[in-house]
């Protein structure tokens, strides 16, 4: 624009008869003018600040458009909604990588309305969703049925949806070479102490071995319809004489499960009376929740198999009200652990998206080895985890040093304004430092002294400005804690962090008519 104005100004100084020769040689003339103008403008441009103190910067609109906002993602069934561009265009942002995701956001910060529900309403892919309040299934079940069958496991009727049934123990196959591993997976999920509760590892380990042996016994010897978890509870609460007779019958059955049933009984019978009583008491404590009539009713049959999620875009909701999480977290652990184990053995069909596990209230599940393994091997297992936490302390409490596995293997971490200093400090550090330039002004004056003053010397005044470089966090911890409620930070390996807007399923036009809110 500026170059054009200069050209017309020059032509205006010449007579019209001279225009032709100039226009005839216009290519050379115009090139020279443009070069001169660009040099003139460049002389006023400030040099770029060197990144000597850090190169952290927010992702720009162009980078987001080429990555999270690429138009092709809108047609990708594996792409998951993670937010909206914070500029006026407000393009939806999607992640389509194979790695798992992680959300860290305090309570009442929009995890459900901005993370879980937008994907439940729109993602044509198989999903397992932990639904603590029953809201997700109530709002999204109809939308999910557009993609495939929906099963809502809801022992306490919190969702108001037709409830399905599933018994994890009933799926144990006595002829399978994986019987021992499958029984051990269920036993490990059942025997669980929440973080902060001190328990002796010996009693828990022995209780796991006893429960696994009983599960294998039921699978091999019990009639159909009597092999479920309620039957396990019945065996563990037999009167002493009947309990002893059961163990001796198991001891004599040397063929069941390749002799593993007999060995489990021998392990228990070989203990001193006091130790044996302690192991049985521990096993009873960890299965006490199975006495609930509502829980037993939810295990009356199995309406599906986990491998069914490989055959289509089915959805399984696991509904447990918040006030029941403490007492019945083992039920969730059982289902998640067995689901991962069974799906890991069922090959993913080519061209189909992985099964998505939306793990809301992830901390309530405690440490689950199948989940930890899946976090490092998700691409090969055909599973994609999306744990949702309130803060990083919850993750560390459950997984200790292994908590770093979830952060290191996440393809995208979604962080809302932290409510605790620990998470805010972590966010500030992971965002890094930017190099900033600042100026300082200085002034000084001098007056002649000695002989100079006597000879009438003059005073002098000097002023100057100096520029300096410094490193500054992209967000300080207190700034992170004061992020506006409609904004979030998206972290991606090898890419600049993005400051993005949150989604709202009840407000955004993309979800109009889909929800039953």
C-alpha positions in Angstrom: 0.0 0.0 0.0 2.7 2.4 1.0 4.8 1.5 -2.1 1.8 2.3 -4.3 1.3 5.7 -2.8 5.0 6.5 -3.4 4.7 5.5 -7.1 1.7 7.8 -7.6 3.4 10.6 -5.8 6.4 10.4 -8.1 4.2 10.2 -11.3 2.3 13.2 -10.1 5.5 15.3 -10.2 6.1 14.5 -13.9 4.4 15.8 -17.1 1.9 13.4 -18.6 4.0 12.9 -21.7 6.8 11.5 -19.5 4.5 8.9 -18.0 4.7 6.5 -21.0 8.5 6.1 -20.8 8.3 5.6 -17.1 5.5 3.1 -17.3 7.4 1.4 -20.2 10.2 0.8 -17.8 7.8 0.4 -14.9 9.1 -3.0 -13.9 12.5 -1.8 -13.0 11.2 1.4 -11.5 8.6 -0.2 -9.3 11.0 -2.8 -8.1 13.3 -0.1 -7.0 10.6 1.9 -5.3 9.3 -1.2 -3.4 12.8 -2.1 -2.2 13.4 1.5 -1.0 10.1 1.6 0.8 10.6 -1.8 2.5 14.1 -0.7 3.6 12.6 2.6 5.0 9.9 0.7 7.0 12.4 -1.9 8.2 14.5 0.9 9.7 11.7 1.6 12.1 11.1 -2.0 13.1 12.5 -3.1 16.4 14.8 -6.1 16.3 13.3 -9.3 17.7 14.1 -10.0 21.3 16.5 -12.9 21.6 15.3 -15.9 23.5 18.2 -16.0 25.9 16.1 -16.3 29.0 13.5 -18.7 27.6 11.4 -19.2 24.5 8.0 -20.1 25.9 5.1 -18.6 24.0 1.4 -19.3 23.5 0.4 -21.1 20.3 -0.9 -18.7 17.7 -4.0 -19.0 15.5 -2.0 -20.3 12.6 -0.5 -23.1 14.6 -3.9 -24.1 16.1 -5.5 -24.0 12.6 -2.9 -26.5 11.4 -3.2 -28.8 14.3 -6.1 -28.9 16.8 -8.5 -26.9 14.5 -7.6 -28.6 11.2 -10.8 -28.9 9.1 -10.3 -32.6 8.5 -10.6 -33.3 12.2 -14.4 -32.5 12.1 -14.8 -35.7 9.9 -12.4 -37.9 12.0 -14.4 -40.3 14.3 -11.3 -40.6 16.5 -11.0 -36.8 17.1 -12.0 -35.7 20.6 -13.3 -32.2 21.4 -10.9 -30.5 23.9 -12.0 -26.8 23.7 -12.5 -23.8 21.4 -10.1 -21.3 20.0 -10.1 -18.2 22.2 -10.1 -15.8 19.3 -13.3 -14.3 17.8 -13.5 -17.2 15.3 -13.9 -19.7 18.1 -13.2 -22.8 16.1 -13.7 -26.1 17.9 -10.4 -27.7 18.9 -10.0 -31.5 18.5 -7.3 -34.0 19.4 -7.0 -37.0 17.1 -3.8 -38.7 18.3 -3.6 -42.2 19.6 -2.2 -41.2 23.1 -4.3 -40.9 26.1 -5.5 -37.5 27.5 -5.6 -36.1 31.0 -7.8 -33.4 32.5 -6.9 -31.6 35.8 -9.6 -29.3 36.9 -11.0 -28.5 40.4 -14.6 -29.2 41.3 -17.3 -27.0 39.7 -15.0 -25.9 36.9 -17.0 -27.4 34.0 -15.4 -30.8 33.5 -18.7 -32.5 32.8 -20.3 -29.8 30.6 -17.1 -28.9 28.8 -15.2 -32.1 28.5 -17.2 -35.3 29.1 -20.6 -34.4 27.6 -19.4 -32.7 24.4 -17.7 -35.9 23.4 -20.5 -38.2 24.5 -22.9 -36.2 22.4 -20.8 -36.3 19.2 -18.1 -39.0 19.2 -19.0 -42.0 16.9 -16.8 -44.4 18.8 -17.0 -47.0 21.6 -17.0 -45.5 25.0 -16.8 -46.6 28.7 -17.8 -43.7 30.9 -17.6 -43.5 34.7 -20.7 -41.4 35.5 -20.5 -40.4 39.2 -23.9 -38.6 39.4 -25.8 -40.3 36.6 -26.0 -36.9 34.8 -23.9 -38.1 31.8 -26.1 -41.0 31.0 -29.3 -39.0 31.6 -28.2 -36.2 29.2 -26.3 -38.2 26.6 -27.9 -41.8 26.4 -30.3 -40.8 23.6 -27.5 -39.3 21.6 -25.2 -42.3 22.2 -27.9 -44.6 20.8 -27.4 -43.0 17.4 -24.0 -44.7 17.3 -24.7 -48.1 18.9 -26.1 -50.0 21.8 -26.0 -48.4 25.3 -25.8 -50.2 28.6 -26.2 -48.3 31.8 -24.9 -50.1 34.9 -26.7 -48.2 37.7 -27.2 -50.3 40.9 -28.8 -47.4 42.8 -31.0 -45.9 40.1 -29.3 -42.5 40.1 -29.6 -41.9 36.3 -33.3 -42.7 35.8 -32.3 -44.8 32.7 -33.2 -48.5 32.2 -30.5 -50.4 34.1 -28.5 -53.2 32.6 -26.8 -56.0 34.6 -23.3 -57.3 34.5 -21.4 -59.9 36.7 -17.6 -59.8 36.3 -17.1 -63.3 37.8 -19.7 -65.0 35.6 -17.4 -64.4 32.6 -14.6 -66.5 34.0 -14.0 -69.4 31.6 -12.8 -72.7 33.3 -11.3 -73.9 30.0 -9.3 -70.7 29.3 -5.6 -70.7 29.8 -6.1 -67.1 31.2 -8.4 -68.3 34.0 -5.7 -67.8 36.7 -4.8 -64.3 35.4 -8.5 -63.3 35.1 -9.2 -64.4 38.6 -6.2 -62.6 39.9 -7.3 -59.4 38.1 -10.7 -59.5 39.8 -9.1 -60.3 43.2 -6.6 -57.4 42.8 -9.5 -55.0 42.1 -11.6 -56.3 45.0 -8.8 -55.9 47.7 -8.3 -52.2 47.9 -7.6 -49.7 50.6 -8.1 -46.0 49.7 -5.0 -43.7 50.0 -4.4 -42.7 53.5 -5.7 -45.9 55.1 -2.8 -47.9 56.5 -3.1 -51.6 56.0 -0.6 -54.4 56.3 0.3 -55.7 52.9 0.6 -59.3 54.1 -3.1 -59.5 54.9 -4.2 -58.0 51.6 -1.8 -60.1 49.6 -3.1 -63.3 51.2 -6.7 -62.2 50.9 -6.1 -61.7 47.1 -4.7 -65.3 46.8 -7.7 -66.7 48.7 -10.3 -64.8 46.7 -8.6 -65.8 43.4 -8.7 -69.5 44.5 -12.4 -69.3 45.4 -13.2 -67.6 42.0 -11.4 -70.4 40.1 -13.3 -73.0 42.2 -16.6 -71.4 41.4 -15.8 -71.2 37.7 -14.7 -74.9 37.6 -17.1 -76.6 40.0 -20.3 -74.4 40.5 -23.4 -74.9 38.3 -24.4 -72.2 35.9 -26.1 -69.3 37.7 -24.0 -69.9 40.8 -20.6 -68.6 39.7 -21.0 -64.8 40.3 -19.6 -62.4 42.9 -22.6 -62.8 45.2 -21.7 -66.5 45.3 -18.1 -65.6 46.2 -19.5 -63.6 49.1 -21.7 -66.5 50.2 -18.6 -68.8 50.4 -16.6 -66.3 52.4 -19.3 -66.0 55.0 -20.0 -69.8 55.5 -20.1 -71.0 59.1 -16.7 -72.3 60.4 -17.5 -76.0 59.9 -18.8 -75.5 56.4 -15.9 -73.3 55.5 -13.4 -76.0 56.6 -15.3 -78.6 54.5 -15.2 -76.3 51.5 -11.4 -75.8 51.7 -10.9 -79.6 52.0 -13.1 -80.2 49.0 -11.0 -77.7 47.0 -7.8 -79.4 48.3 -9.0 -82.7 46.9 -9.9 -81.3 43.5 -6.4 -81.5 42.0 -7.6 -81.3 38.4 -9.4 -77.9 38.6 -7.6 -75.1 37.0 -4.5 -77.2 36.5 -4.2 -77.8 40.3 -4.4 -74.1 41.2 -7.6 -74.5 43.1 -6.1 -77.2 45.3 -3.0 -75.2 45.9 -5.0 -72.2 47.0 -6.8 -74.3 49.5 -3.5 -75.8 50.8 -2.1 -72.3 51.2 -5.0 -71.3 53.5 -5.2 -74.7 55.4 -1.4 -74.6 56.0 -1.6 -71.4 58.1 -1.8 -71.2 61.8 -5.3 -70.6 63.1 -4.7 -67.0 64.0 -3.2 -66.1 60.6 -5.8 -68.1 58.7 -8.6 -66.2 60.6 -6.9 -62.9 59.8 -6.7 -63.7 56.1 -10.4 -64.7 56.0 -11.4 -61.6 57.9 -9.5 -59.4 55.4 -11.2 -61.2 52.4 -14.6 -60.7 54.1 -13.9 -57.0 54.7 -13.0 -56.3 51.1 -16.2 -58.1 49.8 -18.6 -56.6 52.3 -20.2 -54.4 49.6 -21.5 -57.5 47.9 -24.1 -57.9 50.7 -26.0 -54.9 49.3 -29.3 -56.2 47.7 -29.0 -53.5 45.0 -25.5 -54.5 44.1 -26.4 -58.1 44.0 -29.4 -57.4 41.7 -27.1 -55.5 39.3 -25.1 -58.7 39.0 -28.0 -61.1 38.4 -26.9 -61.7 34.8 -24.6 -60.2 32.2 -26.3 -58.3 29.4 -23.0 -57.8 27.4 -19.4 -58.7 27.2 -16.6 -56.1 27.1 -15.4 -57.5 23.8 -18.8 -56.3 22.3 -17.3 -52.8 22.3 -14.9 -53.9 19.5 -17.9 -54.8 17.2 -19.5 -51.4 17.1 -19.8 -48.0 18.7 -21.4 -49.3 21.9 -21.4 -47.3 25.2 -21.2 -48.5 28.8 -22.1 -46.0 31.6 -20.9 -46.9 35.1 -23.1 -45.0 37.4 -22.3 -44.6 41.1 -23.6 -41.6 43.2 -20.9 -39.6 45.0 -22.2 -40.6 48.4 -21.6 -44.3 47.5 -18.1 -43.9 46.1 -16.4 -44.7 49.3 -18.3 -47.9 50.0 -18.6 -49.2 46.5 -15.5 -48.0 44.7 -14.5 -51.7 44.4 -17.4 -52.2 42.0 -16.0 -49.6 39.7 -12.5 -51.0 40.1 -13.8 -54.5 39.1 -15.5 -53.3 36.0 -12.6 -51.0 34.8 -10.0 -53.6 35.5 -11.8 -56.4 33.8 -12.9 -54.2 30.9 -9.3 -53.3 30.1 -8.0 -56.8 30.5 -10.7 -58.3 28.1 -10.4 -55.5 25.6 -6.6 -55.8 25.5 -7.0 -59.4 24.4 -9.6 -58.6 21.8 -7.9 -57.2 18.6 -8.9 -53.8 17.4 -10.4 -54.0 13.9 -8.4 -52.1 11.3 -9.8 -48.6 10.5 -11.8 -48.4 13.8 -11.1 -45.9 16.6 -9.9 -47.2 20.0 -12.2 -47.7 22.9 -12.4 -44.5 24.9 -12.4 -44.7 28.7 -13.7 -41.5 30.2 -12.6 -41.9 33.8 -14.3 -39.2 35.8 -13.5 -39.2 39.6 -10.4 -41.1 38.6 -8.9 -40.8 42.1 -11.8 -42.7 43.7 -10.6 -45.8 41.8 -7.3 -46.0 43.6 -4.3 -47.6 42.1 -5.2 -50.1 39.3 -2.4 -51.9 37.6 -4.3 -52.5 34.4 -4.9 -48.8 34.1 -1.2 -48.0 34.7 -0.2 -50.6 32.1 -2.7 -49.2 29.6 -1.3 -45.7 30.2 2.0 -46.8 28.7 0.7 -49.2 26.1 -2.6 -47.7 24.9 -1.7 -47.5 21.2 -1.0 -51.2 21.1 -4.0 -52.1 23.2 -6.6 -50.3 21.1 -7.6 -48.3 24.2 -7.5 -44.6 24.9 -7.7 -43.4 28.5 -9.0 -40.0 29.6 -8.6 -39.7 33.4 -10.2 -36.7 35.0 -8.8 -35.3 38.3 -9.3 -32.4 40.6 -5.6 -31.9 41.2 -2.2 -33.6 40.8 -2.1 -34.6 44.5 -4.9 -37.1 43.8 -2.8 -38.7 41.1 0.3 -38.9 43.3 -1.7 -40.3 46.3 -2.9 -43.2 44.2 0.1 -43.9 42.0 3.1 -42.4 43.8 6.1 -42.1 41.6 4.2 -43.9 38.8 2.0 -40.8 38.5 4.6 -39.4 36.1 3.6 -42.2 33.7 0.2 -40.5 33.0 1.8 -37.1 32.5 4.6 -38.3 30.3 2.4 -40.4 28.0 -0.4 -38.0 27.6 -0.9 -36.6 24.1 -2.9 -33.7 25.5 -3.3 -32.4 29.1 -6.2 -30.1 29.7 -5.8 -27.8 32.8 -8.4 -25.4 34.2 -7.5 -22.8 36.8 -6.0 -24.8 39.7 -7.4 -24.4 43.2 -4.2 -25.6 44.9 -0.7 -24.1 44.8 0.9 -27.5 44.1 -0.9 -27.9 40.7 -0.5 -24.2 39.9 3.3 -24.4 40.5 3.5 -27.5 38.3 1.6 -25.7 35.6 3.8 -22.6 35.8 7.0 -24.7 35.5 5.8 -26.9 32.7 4.8 -23.8 30.7 8.3 -22.4 31.0 9.8 -19.0 30.8 9.6 -16.3 28.1 12.2 -13.6 27.5 10.9 -10.2 28.1 12.5 -6.8 27.5 12.2 -3.9 29.8 13.7 -0.4 30.0 15.1 1.6 32.8 15.6 5.4 32.8 18.6 7.1 34.5 19.5 10.7 35.0 22.4 12.5 36.6 23.8 16.0 37.1 27.2 17.4 37.9 28.4 20.7 39.1 31.9 22.1 38.8 34.0 21.9 41.9 37.3 23.4 43.1 39.0 25.7 40.6 36.3 24.9 38.0 33.7 26.5 40.2 35.9 29.6 40.7 36.4 30.0 37.0 32.7 30.0 36.3 32.3 26.5 35.0 28.8 25.3 34.1 26.7 22.5 35.6 25.7 19.5 33.3 22.7 17.2 33.2 22.7 13.8 31.6 19.8 11.4 30.9 19.6 7.9 29.4 17.5 4.8 28.8 18.8 1.3 29.1 17.1 -1.9 27.9 17.4 -5.2 29.7 16.3 -8.8 29.2 14.8 -11.0 31.8 13.1 -14.4 32.0 9.5 -14.4 33.2 7.1 -17.4 33.6 4.5 -17.6 30.9 2.1 -17.9 33.8 3.1 -17.4 37.4 1.4 -19.7 39.9 -0.9 -17.0 41.2 -1.8 -16.1 37.6 -2.6 -19.7 36.9 -5.0 -19.8 39.9 -6.6 -16.6 38.6 -7.3 -17.9 35.0 -10.8 -16.7 33.9 -13.4 -19.4 34.4 -14.1 -19.7 30.6 -10.4 -20.4 29.8 -8.2 -23.4 30.0 -4.6 -24.4 29.1 -3.9 -27.2 26.6 -0.5 -28.9 26.9 0.9 -31.0 24.0 4.3 -32.7 23.7 6.6 -30.8 21.4 4.2 -28.0 20.7 3.5 -24.6 22.2 0.8 -24.5 24.9 -2.6 -23.2 23.9 -4.8 -20.8 25.8 -8.3 -22.0 24.8 -11.9 -21.4 25.7 -14.0 -24.1 27.3 -16.9 -25.8 25.6 -20.4 -25.7 27.0 -22.7 -28.4 25.7 -25.8 -26.5 26.8 -24.8 -23.2 25.1 -22.7 -24.1 22.0 -24.5 -24.4 18.7 -22.7 -27.6 17.8 -24.7 -29.5 20.4 -28.1 -28.0 19.8 -30.8 -30.7 20.0 -28.5 -33.5 21.0 -28.7 -33.4 24.8 -31.6 -34.2 27.1 -30.6 -31.6 29.7 
